[in-house]
């Protein structure tokens, strides 16, 4: 099933693409069920899993060309 554009926005993977008459803007898409919680460092998980969660957030923030307010929020 294809995603349908509404209000000049469409969600694709973890990005929302905003279409304006002169440009395209991108922002991070989060489902309504997201909690934004990361496992505590003191938890009994392998260290590489803890660092991978941080690397994912860092890479997501720096991969997309986000507006300044979106970048700072991320």
C-alpha positions as CSV (number, residue, x, y, z in Angstrom):
1,X,0.0,0.0,0.0
2,X,1.4,3.4,-1.0
3,X,1.7,6.4,1.3
4,X,-0.5,9.3,0.3
5,X,0.7,12.9,0.4
6,X,-1.4,15.1,2.7
7,X,-0.9,18.9,3.3
8,X,2.2,18.8,1.0
9,X,3.9,16.3,3.3
10,X,4.7,12.7,2.9
11,X,6.4,10.3,5.3
12,X,9.1,8.0,3.9
13,X,11.0,5.7,6.2
14,X,12.2,8.0,9.1
15,X,11.8,11.3,7.2
16,X,8.9,13.6,6.5
17,X,9.3,15.5,3.2
18,X,7.6,18.9,3.1
19,X,7.0,20.2,-0.4
20,X,6.9,24.0,-0.9
21,X,6.6,26.0,-4.2
22,X,10.3,26.7,-4.2
23,X,12.0,23.8,-2.3
24,X,11.8,20.6,-0.4
25,X,12.3,20.4,3.3
26,X,13.0,17.4,5.4
27,X,12.4,16.6,9.1
28,X,12.6,13.5,11.2
29,X,9.4,11.4,11.2
30,X,8.3,9.9,14.5
31,X,5.3,7.6,14.9
32,X,2.8,8.6,17.6
33,X,3.9,5.5,19.6
34,X,7.6,6.6,19.9
35,X,9.0,6.9,23.4
36,X,12.5,8.3,22.6
37,X,14.0,6.2,25.5
38,X,17.4,4.7,25.3
39,X,18.6,1.8,27.5
40,X,20.4,3.1,30.7
41,X,24.2,2.7,30.7
42,X,24.0,0.7,33.9
43,X,21.7,-1.9,32.3
44,X,22.9,-5.4,31.7
45,X,23.3,-5.1,27.9
46,X,26.4,-5.4,25.9
47,X,28.3,-2.1,25.7
48,X,28.3,-2.1,21.8
49,X,24.5,-2.1,21.9
50,X,24.5,1.0,24.1
51,X,27.0,2.8,21.8
52,X,25.1,1.7,18.7
53,X,21.9,3.5,19.9
54,X,23.8,6.7,20.4
55,X,25.6,6.4,17.0
56,X,22.3,5.9,15.3
57,X,20.8,9.1,16.7
58,X,24.0,11.0,15.9
59,X,24.1,9.7,12.4
60,X,20.4,10.4,11.8
61,X,20.8,14.0,12.9
62,X,23.9,14.6,10.7
63,X,22.8,12.7,7.6
64,X,19.8,14.8,6.6
65,X,19.8,18.4,5.7
66,X,17.6,19.6,8.5
67,X,16.5,23.2,9.2
68,X,18.3,24.7,12.2
69,X,15.4,24.3,14.6
70,X,14.9,20.7,13.7
71,X,18.6,20.0,13.9
72,X,18.8,21.5,17.4
73,X,15.7,19.6,18.5
74,X,17.2,16.4,17.3
